[in-house]
Each structure stands twice: as C-alpha cells, then as structure tokens.
C-alpha cells in the first residue's frame, strides 16, 4: 500500500475510534481500559510519528507538516519538487 494511502487509512481509523469513544458510556474504573480510548491513543501516537517522518527522499522536505500552523494530507508526489515519493519508497 502506498505511504500516502496508508496514512489516510490510519487517520480514518483514528476518527472512527474517536467517534466510537463518544458513544460509549464510560465509568471511572473502566476509562483507561476502554478499547476506543486505547485505539485512539495508539493511532494518535502512530500518526504523529508518521507525520514527522513523511519526507521527500530527494529534497528532504516534510510533506505533512509544512509549518507550525500549516498541514496537508500526503500525496504520492512531493509538494516542492514533484518527486514520486511512493514509487521510490523502500
């Protein structure tokens, strides 16, 4: 699976976990063992790591975090130099 598609699938799963967590009745004792809470934390951490590591191999620019307040969803081409990121990924 392409890296950009894999990132978008993980983002969709995170959104589904957050929505599922909102519809659960939560008790104080079972808050941290809720599967939607655990899934949200895992997918959130995974997306942060992948967002920091998603760079172009040619120009080494980050493709998701373009600035402090500027973010984009990843594509198969670099935003800066039009290099095919997913094709040349190891």
OpenMM code with the backbone's topology and positions (N, CA, C; nanometers):
from openmm import Vec3, app, unit

residues = "UNK UNK UNK UNK UNK UNK UNK UNK UNK UNK UNK UNK UNK UNK UNK UNK UNK UNK UNK UNK UNK UNK UNK UNK UNK UNK UNK UNK UNK UNK UNK UNK UNK UNK UNK UNK UNK UNK UNK UNK UNK UNK UNK UNK UNK UNK UNK UNK UNK UNK UNK UNK UNK UNK UNK UNK UNK UNK UNK UNK UNK UNK UNK UNK UNK UNK UNK UNK UNK UNK UNK UNK UNK UNK UNK UNK UNK UNK UNK UNK UNK UNK UNK UNK UNK UNK UNK UNK UNK UNK".split()
positions = [
    Vec3(0.0839, -0.1165, 0.0000),
    Vec3(0.0000, 0.0000, 0.0000),
    Vec3(0.0893, 0.1241, 0.0000),
    Vec3(0.0480, 0.2256, -0.0733),
    Vec3(0.1257, 0.3490, -0.0794),
    Vec3(0.1284, 0.4169, 0.0570),
    Vec3(0.2361, 0.4885, 0.0822),
    Vec3(0.2509, 0.5566, 0.2109),
    Vec3(0.1421, 0.6600, 0.2324),
    Vec3(0.1062, 0.7332, 0.1277),
    Vec3(0.0040, 0.8370, 0.1428),
    Vec3(-0.1322, 0.7755, 0.1727),
    Vec3(-0.1643, 0.6651, 0.1076),
    Vec3(-0.2920, 0.5973, 0.1318),
    Vec3(-0.2921, 0.5356, 0.2714),
    Vec3(-0.1805, 0.4784, 0.3118),
    Vec3(-0.1692, 0.4174, 0.4446),
    Vec3(-0.1883, 0.5224, 0.5541),
    Vec3(-0.1334, 0.6415, 0.5345),
    Vec3(-0.1508, 0.7495, 0.6313),
    Vec3(-0.2974, 0.7905, 0.6404),
    Vec3(-0.3647, 0.8016, 0.5259),
    Vec3(-0.5056, 0.8414, 0.5248),
    Vec3(-0.5944, 0.7349, 0.5879),
    Vec3(-0.5615, 0.6071, 0.5690),
    Vec3(-0.6377, 0.4990, 0.6327),
    Vec3(-0.6213, 0.5057, 0.7845),
    Vec3(-0.4999, 0.5279, 0.8309),
    Vec3(-0.4770, 0.5410, 0.9754),
    Vec3(-0.5493, 0.6624, 1.0329),
    Vec3(-0.5546, 0.7711, 0.9580),
    Vec3(-0.6271, 0.8898, 1.0024),
    Vec3(-0.7769, 0.8608, 1.0113),
    Vec3(-0.8298, 0.7876, 0.9145),
    Vec3(-0.9707, 0.7485, 0.9184),
    Vec3(-1.0021, 0.6578, 1.0361),
    Vec3(-0.9117, 0.5642, 1.0663),
    Vec3(-0.9312, 0.4765, 1.1819),
    Vec3(-0.9273, 0.5545, 1.3130),
    Vec3(-0.8427, 0.6556, 1.3202),
    Vec3(-0.8388, 0.7399, 1.4393),
    Vec3(-0.9708, 0.8140, 1.4571),
    Vec3(-1.0245, 0.8675, 1.3490),
    Vec3(-1.1528, 0.9380, 1.3564),
    Vec3(-1.2634, 0.8425, 1.4003),
    Vec3(-1.2637, 0.7195, 1.3482),
    Vec3(-1.3639, 0.6207, 1.3893),
    Vec3(-1.3503, 0.5842, 1.5371),
    Vec3(-1.2285, 0.5730, 1.5866),
    Vec3(-1.2076, 0.5443, 1.7292),
    Vec3(-1.2585, 0.6591, 1.8161),
    Vec3(-1.2354, 0.7810, 1.7731),
    Vec3(-1.2824, 0.8967, 1.8499),
    Vec3(-1.4345, 0.9026, 1.8505),
    Vec3(-1.4971, 0.8771, 1.7356),
    Vec3(-1.6434, 0.8761, 1.7287),
    Vec3(-1.6996, 0.7627, 1.8134),
    Vec3(-1.6397, 0.6453, 1.8063),
    Vec3(-1.6844, 0.5331, 1.8882),
    Vec3(-1.6713, 0.5601, 2.0364),
    Vec3(-1.5659, 0.6308, 2.0748),
    Vec3(-1.5450, 0.6645, 2.2155),
    Vec3(-1.6530, 0.7598, 2.2653),
    Vec3(-1.7004, 0.8489, 2.1785),
    Vec3(-1.8030, 0.9449, 2.2186),
    Vec3(-1.9373, 0.8779, 2.2467),
    Vec3(-1.9648, 0.7639, 2.1832),
    Vec3(-2.0926, 0.6953, 2.2007),
    Vec3(-2.0901, 0.5893, 2.3104),
    Vec3(-1.9800, 0.5733, 2.3792),
    Vec3(-1.9684, 0.4753, 2.4872),
    Vec3(-2.0093, 0.5391, 2.6193),
    Vec3(-2.0715, 0.4585, 2.7049),
    Vec3(-2.0941, 0.5054, 2.8419),
    Vec3(-1.9700, 0.4667, 2.9229),
    Vec3(-1.9063, 0.5639, 2.9820),
    Vec3(-1.7765, 0.5443, 3.0455),
    Vec3(-1.7928, 0.5541, 3.1968),
    Vec3(-1.7311, 0.4614, 3.2670),
    Vec3(-1.7234, 0.4697, 3.4126),
    Vec3(-1.5816, 0.5095, 3.4516),
    Vec3(-1.5664, 0.5507, 3.5736),
    Vec3(-1.4344, 0.5932, 3.6209),
    Vec3(-1.3375, 0.4754, 3.6231),
    Vec3(-1.3867, 0.3577, 3.6596),
    Vec3(-1.2994, 0.2405, 3.6689),
    Vec3(-1.2558, 0.1884, 3.5327),
    Vec3(-1.3419, 0.1998, 3.4318),
    Vec3(-1.3105, 0.1419, 3.3018),
    Vec3(-1.2657, 0.2414, 3.1972),
    Vec3(-1.2265, 0.3612, 3.2404),
    Vec3(-1.1917, 0.4647, 3.1428),
    Vec3(-1.0677, 0.4284, 3.0619),
    Vec3(-0.9610, 0.3876, 3.1289),
    Vec3(-0.8343, 0.3631, 3.0607),
    Vec3(-0.8278, 0.2275, 2.9919),
    Vec3(-0.9219, 0.1383, 3.0196),
    Vec3(-0.9233, 0.0077, 2.9536),
    Vec3(-1.0264, 0.0024, 2.8413),
    Vec3(-1.0878, 0.1156, 2.8114),
    Vec3(-1.1829, 0.1227, 2.7012),
    Vec3(-1.1079, 0.1009, 2.5698),
    Vec3(-1.1539, 0.0091, 2.4833),
    Vec3(-1.0805, -0.0177, 2.3587),
    Vec3(-1.0754, 0.1021, 2.2644),
    Vec3(-1.1777, 0.1867, 2.2656),
    Vec3(-1.1741, 0.3053, 2.1802),
    Vec3(-1.0719, 0.4070, 2.2312),
    Vec3(-1.0568, 0.4168, 2.3623),
    Vec3(-0.9565, 0.5062, 2.4199),
    Vec3(-0.8159, 0.4575, 2.3859),
    Vec3(-0.7937, 0.3287, 2.4032),
    Vec3(-0.6626, 0.2708, 2.3728),
    Vec3(-0.6322, 0.2839, 2.2239),
    Vec3(-0.7305, 0.2546, 2.1389),
    Vec3(-0.7115, 0.2677, 1.9942),
    Vec3(-0.6819, 0.4101, 1.9529),
    Vec3(-0.7506, 0.5057, 2.0138),
    Vec3(-0.7259, 0.6465, 1.9820),
    Vec3(-0.5849, 0.6884, 2.0203),
    Vec3(-0.5385, 0.6435, 2.1358),
    Vec3(-0.4029, 0.6777, 2.1788),
    Vec3(-0.2977, 0.6146, 2.0872),
    Vec3(-0.3191, 0.4893, 2.0495),
    Vec3(-0.2225, 0.4199, 1.9629),
    Vec3(-0.2187, 0.4845, 1.8251),
    Vec3(-0.3362, 0.5058, 1.7639),
    Vec3(-0.3389, 0.5664, 1.6306),
    Vec3(-0.2909, 0.7110, 1.6336),
    Vec3(-0.3202, 0.7840, 1.7405),
    Vec3(-0.2718, 0.9215, 1.7522),
    Vec3(-0.1201, 0.9276, 1.7588),
    Vec3(-0.0600, 0.8436, 1.8414),
    Vec3(0.0860, 0.8390, 1.8513),
    Vec3(0.1477, 0.7964, 1.7187),
    Vec3(0.0881, 0.6958, 1.6540),
    Vec3(0.1379, 0.6469, 1.5258),
    Vec3(0.1325, 0.7557, 1.4188),
    Vec3(0.0247, 0.8323, 1.4151),
    Vec3(0.0125, 0.9384, 1.3155),
    Vec3(0.1107, 1.0521, 1.3400),
    Vec3(0.1367, 1.0845, 1.4646),
    Vec3(0.2348, 1.1900, 1.4937),
    Vec3(0.3731, 1.1472, 1.4467),
    Vec3(0.4103, 1.0237, 1.4742),
    Vec3(0.5416, 0.9738, 1.4316),
    Vec3(0.5502, 0.9704, 1.2794),
    Vec3(0.4455, 0.9213, 1.2140),
    Vec3(0.4476, 0.9152, 1.0672),
    Vec3(0.4465, 1.0535, 1.0043),
    Vec3(0.3777, 1.1481, 1.0650),
    Vec3(0.3759, 1.2847, 1.0118),
    Vec3(0.5140, 1.3485, 1.0210),
    Vec3(0.5862, 1.3192, 1.1268),
    Vec3(0.7209, 1.3748, 1.1410),
    Vec3(0.8204, 1.3089, 1.0459),
    Vec3(0.7983, 1.1821, 1.0114),
    Vec3(0.8928, 1.1078, 0.9273),
    Vec3(0.8574, 1.1098, 0.7789),
    Vec3(0.7427, 1.1650, 0.7396),
    Vec3(0.6995, 1.1622, 0.5999),
    Vec3(0.7698, 1.2744, 0.5239),
    Vec3(0.8845, 1.2432, 0.4664),
    Vec3(0.9635, 1.3422, 0.3941),
    Vec3(0.9919, 1.2939, 0.2527),
    Vec3(1.0245, 1.3872, 0.1668),
    Vec3(1.0659, 1.3558, 0.0302),
    Vec3(1.2107, 1.3070, 0.0343),
    Vec3(1.2400, 1.2012, -0.0403),
    Vec3(1.3755, 1.1477, -0.0406),
    Vec3(1.4715, 1.2360, -0.1203),
    Vec3(1.4173, 1.3156, -0.2119),
    Vec3(1.5031, 1.3976, -0.2972),
    Vec3(1.5381, 1.5322, -0.2317),
    Vec3(1.4364, 1.6069, -0.1883),
    Vec3(1.4626, 1.7400, -0.1320),
    Vec3(1.4575, 1.7421, 0.0207),
    Vec3(1.4215, 1.6302, 0.0832),
    Vec3(1.4189, 1.6118, 0.2285),
    Vec3(1.3235, 1.7066, 0.3010),
    Vec3(1.2184, 1.7542, 0.2333),
    Vec3(1.1188, 1.8405, 0.2978),
    Vec3(1.0031, 1.7569, 0.3489),
    Vec3(0.9494, 1.7953, 0.4629),
    Vec3(0.8362, 1.7250, 0.5208),
    Vec3(0.7125, 1.7509, 0.4354),
    Vec3(0.6316, 1.6480, 0.4140),
    Vec3(0.5166, 1.6581, 0.3252),
    Vec3(0.3855, 1.6823, 0.3988),
    Vec3(0.3822, 1.6641, 0.5291),
    Vec3(0.2586, 1.6828, 0.6047),
    Vec3(0.2644, 1.8112, 0.6856),
    Vec3(0.3684, 1.8286, 0.7634),
    Vec3(0.3834, 1.9472, 0.8467),
    Vec3(0.4682, 2.0489, 0.7714),
    Vec3(0.4016, 2.1414, 0.7028),
    Vec3(0.4729, 2.2392, 0.6218),
    Vec3(0.5130, 2.3624, 0.7021),
    Vec3(0.4500, 2.3835, 0.8132),
    Vec3(0.4802, 2.4950, 0.9017),
    Vec3(0.4141, 2.4704, 1.0355),
    Vec3(0.4232, 2.5677, 1.1250),
    Vec3(0.3665, 2.5476, 1.2582),
    Vec3(0.2142, 2.5361, 1.2532),
    Vec3(0.1494, 2.6151, 1.1682),
    Vec3(0.0041, 2.6104, 1.1543),
    Vec3(-0.0408, 2.5619, 1.0169),
    Vec3(0.0481, 2.5056, 0.9377),
    Vec3(0.0136, 2.4651, 0.8015),
    Vec3(0.0398, 2.3157, 0.7840),
    Vec3(-0.0688, 2.2415, 0.7589),
    Vec3(-0.0607, 2.0965, 0.7424),
    Vec3(-0.1330, 2.0578, 0.6146),
    Vec3(-0.0893, 1.9492, 0.5516),
    Vec3(-0.1547, 1.8954, 0.4323),
    Vec3(-0.1631, 1.7446, 0.4439),
    Vec3(-0.2626, 1.6881, 0.3773),
    Vec3(-0.2668, 1.5432, 0.3647),
    Vec3(-0.1611, 1.5017, 0.2633),
    Vec3(-0.0953, 1.3902, 0.2838),
    Vec3(0.0106, 1.3495, 0.1914),
    Vec3(-0.0453, 1.3012, 0.0582),
    Vec3(0.0327, 1.3215, -0.0461),
    Vec3(0.0021, 1.2690, -0.1790),
    Vec3(0.1212, 1.1856, -0.2242),
    Vec3(0.1102, 1.1261, -0.3410),
    Vec3(0.2197, 1.0427, -0.3901),
    Vec3(0.3341, 1.1260, -0.4484),
    Vec3(0.3108, 1.2560, -0.4742),
    Vec3(0.4151, 1.3438, -0.5271),
    Vec3(0.4549, 1.4467, -0.4229),
    Vec3(0.5798, 1.4887, -0.4298),
    Vec3(0.6312, 1.5911, -0.3399),
    Vec3(0.5674, 1.7258, -0.3737),
    Vec3(0.5345, 1.8044, -0.2710),
    Vec3(0.4761, 1.9365, -0.2932),
    Vec3(0.5790, 2.0350, -0.3462),
    Vec3(0.7055, 2.0112, -0.3197),
    Vec3(0.8102, 2.1052, -0.3563),
    Vec3(0.8721, 2.0743, -0.4927),
    Vec3(0.9109, 1.9479, -0.5162),
    Vec3(0.9876, 1.9161, -0.6374),
    Vec3(0.9184, 1.8152, -0.7297),
    Vec3(0.7941, 1.7753, -0.7030),
    Vec3(0.7165, 1.6795, -0.7843),
    Vec3(0.7833, 1.5433, -0.7980),
    Vec3(0.8596, 1.5033, -0.7005),
    Vec3(0.9238, 1.3718, -0.6983),
    Vec3(0.8205, 1.2671, -0.6568),
    Vec3(0.8211, 1.1512, -0.7224),
    Vec3(0.7279, 1.0428, -0.6899),
    Vec3(0.7733, 0.9745, -0.5608),
    Vec3(0.7155, 1.0131, -0.4494),
    Vec3(0.7586, 0.9622, -0.3189),
    Vec3(0.7234, 0.8155, -0.3028),
    Vec3(0.5994, 0.7794, -0.3336),
    Vec3(0.5536, 0.6422, -0.3110),
    Vec3(0.6190, 0.5423, -0.4052),
    Vec3(0.6558, 0.5855, -0.5232),
    Vec3(0.7179, 0.4949, -0.6197),
    Vec3(0.8598, 0.4574, -0.5781),
    Vec3(0.9326, 0.5506, -0.5195),
    Vec3(1.0723, 0.5274, -0.4846),
    Vec3(1.0917, 0.4926, -0.3381),
    Vec3(0.9831, 0.4698, -0.2660),
    Vec3(0.9941, 0.4349, -0.1235),
    Vec3(1.0393, 0.2909, -0.1090),
    Vec3(1.1302, 0.2677, -0.0151),
    Vec3(1.1836, 0.1324, 0.0068),
    Vec3(1.0848, 0.0484, 0.0816),
] * unit.nanometer
topology = app.Topology()
chain = topology.addChain("A")
for resn in residues:
    res = topology.addResidue(resn, chain)
    for name in ("N", "CA", "C"):
        topology.addAtom(name, app.Element.getBySymbol(name[0]), res)
